[in-house]
Amino acid sequence: MKQYLESARYIDSAHPAVVAFAAGHARGEDNRARAVALYYAVRDEIRYNPFLDFSDDAVYRGSACLQAGQGFCIGKAALLAACGRAAGIPSRVGFADVRNHLTTPALRERMGSDLFIYHGYTEFHLEGCWLKATPAFNRQLCERFRVKPLEFDGREDSIFHPFDADQRRHMEYLRDRGSHADVPVAEISRAFRETYPVLYAMRGAAAGEAFGEPAG
């Protein structure tokens, strides 16, 4: 378990901002309660935004996601794992390829697909087993798109729902990419360049808008 408790390059649990955030939110008498509290803090206090510069290492780093107040699934998963480690909870990141049947037209145009490779989530080791916790979509975003917010109780996996609040197909898991002690950025960046050439080539220009925010 040692590697899942140590600070890493992207799951940087020793960063002062991460330490302070974890200390302020990891409330509870045991690791399960603290993991649940951290999950909701990262889910709702850090806004989901996939319009980022994926050539920039910072978008994959937990502390950078925290300081920006926004991030996409991988950055938020790294942040939650970093907070877990800062609170003494063995934590890591996991990845899967998913198909988002409700992706927005703007995001589909940039990605050229509704396939999200290397969708990231956090895994906590609680009461003898690893549990998945997916903090990507903040509650406000879910309410705007009528998607059920993901809950986490520290006893069962928290992964995306197959249907939304109107029973439309939502998220379909296609491929397990495994679990990692730190974010495999070189591997992910290479796959992103190949799969999303338009979005990846936009670099800094990709961060010109906020995903899911009302117009005006």
N, C-alpha and C positions, 0 to 999 in steps of 0.2 A: 504493500500500500504506500510505500515511501514516495514513489514518483507521483502519486495522486494527491500528495499533501504539500509538495514542494512548488515554489514559484517557477514559472517557465517563461519563455520568450513571449508567448501570446496569452497564455493563462497566467498573467503576471500578478499573482496573489500578494506579492510583497510590495507592490506599488502603494505609496501612501494614500492615494485617493481610493483605491480598492479596499485597503485596510479600514479606512474611515467609514466607507459606505457599508461594508460588512458589519462593522461594529455597531453602526446605527440601526441596522435592520435585522440582524440575526438574533431575534428574540425567541425565547422559549427555553424549556427546561432540558431538552435533549436535542440530539442532532436532527431528528425527524422534524420537530417543530421549527428549528432554526432553518433547515433547508426549505421548508414550506414558506416561511416568512421571506427568505431571500428570493425565492422564485417569484412571488408576487411583486416584490420591490423592483426586480429587474424587468419583469413582464410589463409593468404599467408605468414605471418612472422613466424608462428608456424607450423612446418612440421607434417603432419599426420603420425603416426606410431602405429600400433596395436600390435607390438611385445614388450610388456611391462610386468612387473611383477604385475599382477592384485591382488596379495595378499598384495601389498604395498599401504597403504592409499594415499601416495603422488601422485599416478597417477590419482587420482580423484580430486585433489586440483588445483584450478586455478593458484595460485602463483607458485606452483611446475612445472606445465606445462609451464608457462612463462619462468621460470629460466632454464628449460631443453631445451627450444627451440623446443620441440616436444611433442606430446601427441596424444591420440586416441580421439574418438568423445566426450566422457564424460568429459575428462580433458579440451578439447578445449571449450566445451560448458560452463563449469564452469568458465573458464577464461573469456570468452566473457560476461557472466552474471556479473562477478565480475567487469569487466571494465565498464559495463553499470551502475552498482550501484555507482562506484567511480565517474562517470560523472553525477550522479543525475537522472539516468533513471531507473524506476522500472524494475527489471529484475529477471528472474527465469529460471529453467531448466525443460525441458520436455523429455519424453522418449517414444520410440515405438520399437516394434519388426519388423525387416525388413529382407527381403531375398535379398541378393546381388547375382544376377545371373552372375556377372562378377568377383567374388572374385578370387584371385590368387590360383594356386594349393598349394603353400606353406602355405598360410593362411587356406585354406580349410582342409589341412592335419592336422594342429595343432588344429583347432577348431572341426574337425570331422563333419562339416556342412557348409552350406552357409547361415544359419540363424544367424542373429545378434540380440540377445536380448538386451533390454535396450540401443538401439541406442540413443545417447544423442544429443539434440539441445538446443538452447537458445530461450527464449521468452522475447521480449521487450513489455512494455506497452507504446504504442504510439498513440497519438490522440484518446484516449478513448477505444482502443482495444488491445488485446494481439496478437502479430505477431510472427511467428516462424522464426528463422534464424539459418541455419545449416552451421557452419564454419569448418566442419571436414576436407574436402579434399582441400589442397592447390592447387593453379593453376598449379604449376610445375608437381605435381602428376597427376592431371587431364589430362594434355597434354600428359604425358607419356602413360597413359592408354586409351587415346582417349575418355574420359568422359567429358561431358559438365560441366565446372565450374559453381557452383551455384552462382547466383547473388542475391543481396538483395537491394531493393529500399526503405524500410521503410514503404511501403504501402500494400504490399502483402506478404503472407508466402513464405519463401524460403526453400523448401524441395527437396529431391533428385528426379532427373528425372527418369521416368520409362524406358527411352531408352538412349543409349549412342550416340556418334556422328555418328556411323555407323548403327544406328537404331536396335542395339541388345538390348534385354531386360536387364535392369540394376537393378533398385531398386524397390522392391515391399513392400509396407507397409501392415503389417498383423495385428498388435495389438497396440492399444494406451495404454501406461502405466501411463499416467497422468502427471501432472505438479507439481513441488515441489519448495519450498523456498530454499532448499539446497539439495545437492546430497544425496540420501538415500543409502549410501555406504554399510551398513550391509545387506540390502535387495538385492542389486545388487551383492555383493560378494557371498552371499549364492546361488543365481541363477546361477552365473558364475561357481561356483564349481560343481554344478549339471549338467549344460549343456555342459561345456567345461572342463572335468576332465583332459585331457592331457595338454592342454594349461595352465590351472590354476596350475597344479602340477609342471610345469616347473619353476615357480617362477622367480628368477633372471636370469636363463638360457634363458628365453623367450626374454630377451632384448639383445640378442647377435648379432642382425643384424638390418639393417635399411630397412623398408618396401619401396618398389618401387624404390630403388636406383639402378642405372646401375651396373652390375657386374664389379669388378675390380676397 
